[in-house]
């Protein structure tokens, strides 16, 4: 098993999240009609970090946020060789006419975002949906989907694999690039 190449370490990782928070503040100001929705599982960790960062910078108590499971909205869920284990969707407010910031750690083919957009419709009709991602793998898109807010862009061959490690799960924050999934 080979080690991936670190492309974003703890200090720059933190600065990148802070920059994303400031970009959101420039666009959404006080987040009155805006919510963050993290895509299960890693998108939820990122959405929580962004929410806490925004609350600290803006000195406010809360920003509406939720967690979205897309397991059964994926176009490949019946093609998987192993049984899928859905996570919990937790959105305790109506998305009707809200501005939604959809959050995931890596944007790759766009299929996860397509599934998330379908799943969001079960919770109301947002007035706007934007995408925030830590890592955009822009050369591997299968669908015409793009992120509105991007931490870093990674241009790599199709066989490469990007892994985001969160301190909450792995003890430190970093982004790794592997030459292939087999190296992981």
C-alpha positions as CSV (number, residue, x, y, z in Angstrom):
1,X,0.0,0.0,0.0
2,X,1.5,3.3,-1.1
3,X,1.1,6.6,0.5
4,X,-0.6,9.4,-1.3
5,X,1.0,12.7,-2.1
6,X,-0.1,15.4,0.2
7,X,-1.5,18.3,-1.8
8,X,-3.0,20.4,1.0
9,X,-1.8,20.3,4.6
10,X,-3.3,21.4,7.9
11,X,-2.3,25.1,7.8
12,X,-3.2,25.7,4.1
13,X,-6.3,23.5,4.6
14,X,-7.5,25.8,7.4
15,X,-6.8,28.9,5.3
16,X,-8.7,27.5,2.4
17,X,-11.8,26.8,4.6
18,X,-11.5,30.4,6.0
19,X,-11.3,31.8,2.5
20,X,-14.4,29.9,1.5
21,X,-16.2,31.3,4.5
22,X,-15.3,34.9,3.5
23,X,-16.4,34.2,-0.1
24,X,-19.8,33.1,1.2
25,X,-20.1,36.1,3.5
26,X,-19.4,38.4,0.5
27,X,-22.3,36.8,-1.3
28,X,-24.8,36.0,1.4
29,X,-24.1,38.6,4.1
30,X,-26.1,37.5,7.2
31,X,-27.4,34.2,5.9
32,X,-31.0,35.1,6.7
33,X,-32.7,33.1,3.9
34,X,-29.7,30.8,3.3
35,X,-28.8,27.3,4.6
36,X,-25.9,24.9,4.3
37,X,-26.7,21.3,3.3
38,X,-23.9,18.8,3.6
39,X,-23.9,15.7,1.5
40,X,-23.4,12.5,3.6
41,X,-20.8,11.7,4.7
42,X,-17.8,13.9,4.2
43,X,-19.8,16.8,2.9
44,X,-21.5,16.9,6.3
45,X,-18.1,17.3,8.1
46,X,-17.2,20.1,5.7
47,X,-20.6,21.8,6.0
48,X,-20.2,21.7,9.8
49,X,-16.8,23.3,9.6
50,X,-18.0,26.0,7.3
51,X,-21.0,26.7,9.5
52,X,-18.9,27.0,12.6
53,X,-16.4,29.3,10.7
54,X,-19.2,31.5,9.5
55,X,-20.8,31.8,12.9
56,X,-17.4,32.7,14.4
57,X,-16.6,35.3,11.8
58,X,-20.1,36.8,11.8
59,X,-20.4,36.5,15.6
60,X,-23.9,34.9,15.3
61,X,-25.4,31.9,17.2
62,X,-26.6,29.8,14.3
63,X,-27.0,29.3,10.6
64,X,-29.5,26.8,9.3
65,X,-27.9,23.6,8.2
66,X,-28.7,20.0,7.4
67,X,-27.4,16.7,6.3
68,X,-28.5,15.0,3.0
69,X,-28.3,11.3,2.2
70,X,-28.3,10.6,-1.5
71,X,-27.9,6.8,-1.5
72,X,-31.1,5.9,-3.3
73,X,-31.0,8.9,-5.7
74,X,-27.7,7.8,-7.2
75,X,-27.9,6.5,-10.8
76,X,-25.6,3.6,-9.9
77,X,-27.1,2.4,-6.6
78,X,-28.4,-0.8,-8.3
79,X,-25.1,-1.5,-9.9
80,X,-23.0,-1.7,-6.8
81,X,-21.6,-5.1,-5.9
82,X,-21.9,-4.5,-2.1
83,X,-25.1,-3.5,-0.3
84,X,-25.3,0.2,0.3
85,X,-25.7,1.6,3.8
86,X,-27.6,4.8,3.7
87,X,-26.8,7.6,6.2
88,X,-29.4,9.8,7.8
89,X,-30.9,12.8,6.2
90,X,-31.5,15.5,8.8
91,X,-33.1,18.7,7.5
92,X,-35.5,20.0,10.1
93,X,-36.7,23.0,8.1
94,X,-38.5,23.6,4.8
95,X,-36.2,24.5,1.8
96,X,-39.0,26.3,0.1
97,X,-37.7,29.6,-1.3
98,X,-34.4,29.3,0.6
99,X,-31.0,29.8,-0.9
100,X,-29.2,26.5,-0.5
101,X,-25.4,26.0,-0.4
102,X,-24.8,22.4,-1.2
103,X,-21.5,21.2,0.3
104,X,-19.3,18.2,-0.6
105,X,-15.6,17.6,-0.1
106,X,-14.7,16.5,-3.6
107,X,-16.5,17.3,-6.9
108,X,-15.5,14.6,-9.4
109,X,-17.9,13.3,-12.1
110,X,-20.9,15.4,-11.0
111,X,-23.1,12.4,-10.4
112,X,-23.2,12.9,-6.6
113,X,-24.4,16.5,-7.1
114,X,-27.1,15.3,-9.6
115,X,-28.4,12.9,-7.0
116,X,-28.3,15.6,-4.3
117,X,-30.3,18.0,-6.5
118,X,-32.9,15.3,-6.9
119,X,-33.0,14.5,-3.2
120,X,-33.3,18.2,-2.3
121,X,-36.6,18.4,-4.1
122,X,-38.2,16.1,-1.4
123,X,-37.6,19.0,1.1
124,X,-39.1,21.9,-0.8
125,X,-38.2,24.0,-3.8
126,X,-35.2,26.3,-3.1
127,X,-35.1,29.7,-4.7
128,X,-31.4,29.0,-5.5
129,X,-28.9,26.2,-5.2
130,X,-25.1,26.8,-5.3
131,X,-22.3,24.3,-4.8
132,X,-19.3,24.6,-2.5
133,X,-16.5,22.0,-2.6
134,X,-13.0,21.8,-1.1
135,X,-11.5,19.9,-4.1
136,X,-12.7,20.3,-7.7
137,X,-11.4,17.6,-10.1
138,X,-12.4,19.6,-13.1
139,X,-11.1,17.3,-15.9
140,X,-13.3,14.3,-15.0
141,X,-16.8,15.6,-15.2
142,X,-19.5,13.3,-16.7
143,X,-22.3,15.9,-16.3
144,X,-22.4,19.7,-16.9
145,X,-22.1,20.5,-13.2
146,X,-19.7,23.0,-11.6
147,X,-18.9,24.4,-8.2
148,X,-19.6,28.0,-7.4
149,X,-17.1,28.0,-4.5
150,X,-13.9,26.0,-4.8
151,X,-11.1,25.5,-2.3
152,X,-8.5,24.0,-4.6
153,X,-8.6,22.6,-8.2
154,X,-6.8,19.3,-8.9
155,X,-6.0,18.4,-12.5
156,X,-5.2,14.7,-12.6
157,X,-5.5,11.6,-14.8
158,X,-8.8,9.8,-14.6
159,X,-7.3,6.9,-12.6
160,X,-6.1,9.2,-9.8
161,X,-7.9,9.4,-6.5
162,X,-8.3,12.4,-4.2
163,X,-8.9,11.7,-0.5
164,X,-9.8,14.4,2.0
165,X,-8.9,13.6,5.6
166,X,-10.7,15.6,8.3
167,X,-9.4,16.1,11.9
168,X,-12.7,14.9,13.2
169,X,-12.2,11.5,11.6
170,X,-8.4,11.1,11.0
171,X,-6.9,13.4,13.6
172,X,-5.5,15.9,11.1
173,X,-6.7,17.9,8.1
174,X,-5.2,17.2,4.7
175,X,-5.9,16.4,1.1
176,X,-4.0,13.5,-0.5
177,X,-3.6,12.5,-4.2
178,X,-3.1,8.9,-5.1
179,X,-2.1,7.7,-8.6
180,X,-5.0,5.1,-8.5
181,X,-7.6,3.8,-6.1
182,X,-5.4,0.7,-5.7
183,X,-2.7,2.8,-4.0
184,X,-5.1,4.0,-1.3
